[in-house]
Amino acid sequence: MGEQPIFTTRAHVFQIDPTTKKNWVPASKLAVTVSYFNDSTRNSYRIISVDGSKVIINSTITPNMNFTKTSQKFGQWADSRANTVFGLGFASEQQLSKFAEKFQEVKEAAKLGREKSQENMETSSNQSQGSGRETPVANLVSSLNGTDDDKISHSDPETPEQKSEIDLLKSVGDHSRKLEPELQALKESNARLEDALKEANGNTDSWRGQVSKCQDENTELRKRVSELEVQCQEVNVERERIAQLTIRIHEQEAVLQDKQQELENLRKQAEIIPQLMTECEDITAKLQAAEVTNRDMSENMKLLQAEIQTNQLKERNMKMELKKFMDVLDGKIDELHEVRQGMSKLGIDN
């Protein structure tokens, strides 16, 4: 069936700078798909990521690999076959944790697959040794000998008492004579098979020596692998420390970029300051003129308020005089009314 994806996520992909071995180099401009693939026929696992038509991660997972979380959203692992260190930046801490858990599962599965392959190799080696000791040739030889014995037994019958039995035995003898060429051919084939058996036994001894030699080499290689794993752990610790320092450098570089951007903004604002000063002087002159005008208007306002107060005083005086005049007028009207009533009475009397 080939390789099948078993886990997929999205992340920003980085690789360690091959020259400095310190700085991270972005392998993708945006977040891309990162997947675990399993080849069930080979018991192998790979991490694969493709950006467009470019393969940016093709890492086969081995039991001695380690995935390290260097921050809340960033993790890394070293691939000795690719001679690089891969880094992944995730959008959340939860995605990083899921990826790390899957890495550990796949690592354990790869370890079990390697142990199973070694067991299969040892089993096949033992089977090949056993097959060297017991081959189908012996069975074939015994079967051929058995055929020869049958022929001899038929060629030497007992003395029959009846003629029909004698005729039957004669026909059997004729049939046996016809089978003699085939028997001779089988004997020759048997001899060749015996020679092949001897040669196979000799090869078996040679194979045993080679297997013993391979086992010794395997033991030495296992010791060497153990030593290399210890060295690799030390290297991984150093790489983790370097990665942490690299992340701190990235953070400081980001802060430096922010400061440079602020400085650039301040420079742009400094270029505008002369123009702003000129505008400020114009506005100050206008403000001073407006203040003079305001003082003039305030004085005029005070004069107008004084005039208003004078007019209000005059108005109150006029109202008082008018009231007096109205009172006098009302008295005159009353008097005229009384005179008219008296004249009316006089007219009636006359």
Stockholm file with secondary structure:
# STOCKHOLM 1.0

chainA/1-350         MGEQPIFTTRAHVFQIDPTTKKNWVPASKLAVTVSYFNDSTRNSYRIISVDGSKVIINSTITPNMNFTKTSQKFGQWADSRANTVFGLGFASEQQLSKFAEKFQEVKEAAKLGREKSQENMETSSNQSQGSGRETPVANLVSSLNGTDDDKISHSDPETPEQKSEIDLLKSVGDHSRKLEPELQALKESNARLEDALKEANGNTDSWRGQVSKCQDENTELRKRVSELEVQCQEVNVERERIAQLTIRIHEQEAVLQDKQQELENLRKQAEIIPQLMTECEDITAKLQAAEVTNRDMSENMKLLQAEIQTNQLKERNMKMELKKFMDVLDGKIDELHEVRQGMSKLGIDN
#=GR chainA/1-350 SS CCEEEEEEEEEEEEEECTTTSSSEEESCSSCEEEEEEEETTTTEEEEEEEETTEEEEEEECCTTCCEEECSSSEEEEEETTTTEEEEEECSSHHHHHHHHHHHHHHHHHHHHHHHHHHHHHHHHHHHHHHHHHSCHHHHHHHHHHHHHHHHHHHHSCCCCSSHHHHHHHHHHHHHHHHHHHHHHHHHHHHHHHHHHHHHHHHHHHHHHHHHHHHHHHHHHHHHHHHHHHHHHHHHHHHHHHHHHHHHHHHHHHHHHHHHHHHHHHHHHHHHHHHHHHHHHHHHHHHHHHHHHHHHHHHHHHHHHHHHHHHHHHHHHHHHHHHHHHHHHHHHHHHHHHHHHHHHHHHHHHC
#=GC SS_cons         CCEEEEEEEEEEEEEECTTTSSSEEESCSSCEEEEEEEETTTTEEEEEEEETTEEEEEEECCTTCCEEECSSSEEEEEETTTTEEEEEECSSHHHHHHHHHHHHHHHHHHHHHHHHHHHHHHHHHHHHHHHHHSCHHHHHHHHHHHHHHHHHHHHSCCCCSSHHHHHHHHHHHHHHHHHHHHHHHHHHHHHHHHHHHHHHHHHHHHHHHHHHHHHHHHHHHHHHHHHHHHHHHHHHHHHHHHHHHHHHHHHHHHHHHHHHHHHHHHHHHHHHHHHHHHHHHHHHHHHHHHHHHHHHHHHHHHHHHHHHHHHHHHHHHHHHHHHHHHHHHHHHHHHHHHHHHHHHHHHHHC
//
